[in-house]
Amino acid sequence: MATTLTDKPGRTATGHSGRRRRTTPRESKNWLGGTISWIWLAIVIVPIYWVVITSFKSQSTYYLSNPMAPPVEPTLDNYRLVIESDFPLYFVNSLIVAIGSVVPAVLFSFMAAYAIVRASENRFLKSVNWLFLMGLAIPLQATVIPIYLIIIRLKLYDSLLALILPSIAFAIPLSVLVLANFIRDVPKELFESMRLDGASEQTTLWRLAFPLTRPAVVTVSIYNALQIWNGFLLPVILTQSPDKRTLPLALWSFQGEYSVNVPAVLASVMLTTLPILILYVVGRRQLLSGLTAGFGK
């Protein structure tokens, strides 16, 4: 009996048995998923587009023009107004609070996560781990009054340190959880080989665990920096002097008694977003590695 074969996808082949079989299955396109993706992209892009074009419009023409139309005569007056309205001071305050909170929180969380994973049989460390996990269930809004009273007792009210200390406390629980799960994925043989070579725990911590968990460290750093940079509740409660304002509070500077300078507010939003955007562009590879770690195991 003759045999007819074909390599074209989607075609059939006839063998000696006379049965027909399909060489390759026909691929079906996910039209529903693609449509939802395009709809979600439009939902995300449209507000960003509106913020960008409005920041280049003048306040006098903002209410007279189509909100979605690009500016006929783009102007940088809004950005100039924002920069001249003590924006560099607010930027420096936000930078101090973000760096002063993220660096200690991530370092402490990394060392705590290493101790929890390496001494998993220790009852004290188990209780500490449960204490960190309980911190994830406590929202910031529920602790505003206790934090305010503690800051008053410590005589730190209306200072940047009053913003840094609570930010560190609320950044630690999630950071410990992420870093501990990442350290658990490091093969135990590597730790044993370091121990056999005579390395101390501190040497193993910084020369083995830290380089291998760098994607997770970058991930929690960017996440905490984003949360602290955009924080509004703590600055509005724990500070009152204009020279202690952070960038989210600076948006109030463009709100009058009867009107709001919308283009100036959106220009300040654009300038506020740039540092986080640059941070993401610089650490995007490490961030994606940290977010997808463990999915292929």
N, C-alpha and C positions, 0 to 999 in steps of 0.2 A: 504494500500500500504506500502510495506516495505521501511524503511529509511536506507540509507547507509551513514555514516559519516567517515571522515578521518581527522586527525590532521597534516598530513605531508604537509610541505610547497610545493606549486606548484601543488598539486593534487586537484581534484574537489570533491564536496559533493553533494549528491542527497537528496532532502527533499520531503515533502508530495506533493508539487506542481509539482514534476517531473522536475523542472528546475535545471540546473547545475550552480554552482557558484564556484569561485576560493576563497579559504580560505585566502591565502596570496599571494601578487603579487611577481613575480619573480624579484629579484634584478639584475639590469644590471650594469656591471662594466664600469667605465669611463676610457676606454683605452686611449682616446686622452689626457685627463688630466694627466694620469699617465705617458704617453710617454713624454709629454712636461715637466713634473716635473723632470724626469730623465735626459732629455737633458739639462735643466737649471742647475741641480746639477752638471753635468759634466762640463758645461761652468764655473761654479764658482770654482769647486774643482781643475781643472787642473792648472790654474795660481797659486793658493795657493800651490799646490804640487811642482810646478816648483820653486817657491820662496824658499820654505823650503829646498829642496835638493840642490839647487844651493848655498845657504848660507853656506853649509858644504863642498863645493868644493874649491880647491885651484885655484888661478888665473892662474897658469901655465897649469893646466889640464882642465880648463873650456872650452877653445876653441877647445880642442882636443877630447872631449868626447861627447857622445850623450846628448843633452840638457835635455831630459826626463828620462835619466837613472840615478839611484841613484849613489852617489859617491862610487867609489871602496875603497878609503881610506878617510873616513870622517875626517875633521880637524876643529878645533875651532880657527884657526889662524885669520879668518875673524872677529869673535866676539872679539878676543883679540885686533886686530887692531882698531876696532871701539871704544872699551872701552878706549884704550890708546890715542885715537885722540880727547880728550876733550869731549867725549860723556856724561859723568856725568854732565858737565857744561851746555851743551845744554839741557839735560834732566831737570835739575833744572830750567832753564829759561822757558822751555815750561810748567813746572808744576806751576811756579809762574804766568805766563800769564793765564793759564787755570783756576786756582783757583781764582785768582784776578779778572777774568772776569765773571765766572759763578756764584759765590756766590752773588756779588752785583746785577747782572742782574736778577737772579731768585728771590731774596728777594724783589727787587723793583717791579718786574713784578707781584709777588704774591699780594703785598699790593695794587698795581694799579688795578689789576683784581678784588680784593675784593671790592674796592671803586666803580668801574664801575658797578658791579653787584648789590651791596647793595643800591647805590644811582642812579639807572637807570634813574630817572626822572630829574636829575640835568643836565641842558643844558651844563654847562662847562665840566662835565665829559663825556658827549656824544661827544663833540668836541674833547676831549682828546683821546677818544676811536677811533674816526675816524682818528686822527693823527697817532695813533699806527698802524692802518690798512693800512694807506698810506705808512708807512715805509716798509711794506712787498713788495711793488711794486718797491722799489728803490734798484737796485743791487749794490753790493759793488764796482764793477768796475767803475760805473758811478760817484762815490764820491771820487775816489782816489786823484785827484788833490785838491779838497777842503780840504780833511782830511790832506793832506801833508802840505798845506799852514797854516792850523790851528795849526798843531803840531809845525811848525817852529815858528809861532808867540808866542806860549806858551813856547817856548824853551825846548821842550820835545823830540826833535829829537834824535835818537840813544839811546833810553832808553826803558825799559820794560813797563813803564807807557804809552808810546806812542802806544804800542800795546794793552794795557788793555782797555783804554778809548774807542777807536772805536769798540772794540769787545763787550763791554757792550752795546753800542748804537745799534749795529746790532742784538744782542741777545734778546733785549727787545720786539720788535713787535710780533714775533711768540710766545714768552713765554706768553705775555699778552693774546693773542688770545686763546691759549690752556687752560691756567689756568682759564680765565673768563668763557669759555664754561663748564669747569669742575665744577666750583663753582655754576653755574646756576642749575646743577643737584642735588645740595644738597637741601633736602626738606626745604621749608620756615618755616615749623612748628618748626624745630630745632632752627632756629634763633629767632623765636618768644618766644620760651620757655626760651632761654638764656636771652632775653631782660626782660621777666617777672620776672626772678630770680634776676634781678638787675645787670647783667653783662654789662660791658662797651663794646664799639666796639673793643677796643684792646684785651680785654679778649676773646670776641667771635672770633676775628681773629685768635688768636694763640692757643686757646684751643678747638675750634670747627672746624673752616674752615681749618686750617692747617693740623690737623690729617686726616680729611676726604679727603683732596686733595693731600695727600702724594704721591700716584701713579703718578699723573700728575706732581708734583714737580720733582720727580725722572726722569720722562720721559724727560722733558725739560732740566733738568740738564745734563743728559747723551747726549742728542742731541747737546746741545750747547758746551759741553766739546769736543765732537767729531769734531765739526766744527772748534773750536778754536785750538784744538790740531793739526789738519791737515792744519791749515791756512798757506798759503805761500805768498800771495800777500802783506799783510800788513808788515810782517817782512822784505821782500826783498826791500820794498820802504822806510820804516820808520826806519830802522837800517842799520848800515854799519860796526860796530866793530865786530870782531870775538867773543868777550866775550858776545855779546848781541844776538847771533844767537839762534834760536829755532831749534828743531829737523828737520823740513822739509828743512831748510837751511843747516843743517849739512850734508845733502846728497851731497852737492857740494864739500865737503872736499875730497871725493873719486873720483873726476873727474879731470884727468890730462889734459894737453894741447893736447895730441894726443891720449889718451886712457882713458878708464873708468874701474875701478876695480869693475866689475859687482858683484862678490861674496861678496865683502865688502859692496857694496851698499845694496844688498839684506839682508845681516846680520843686517845692521842698520835699514832696514825696519822692520825686525822681532822684534828687540828690541823696535822700536818705537810703534809697534802695541800692545805689551804686556800690557802696562798700560790700554789702552782702552778695551782690551779683559778682563782683570781682573775686570775693572769697570762694564762691562756688566754682567759677571758671578755673581758678588756680587748683582747687582740690577736688574737682569733679571725678577724676579717675579713682582716687582713694575713697571718695564718698560712695560711688557706685559699687566698688569692691566691698566696702563695709556693709552696704545695704543688701547685697546679694550673697553674702558669705553664708555658706551652709546649705544653699539650695541644691548644689550639685552633689551633696554627700548622701 
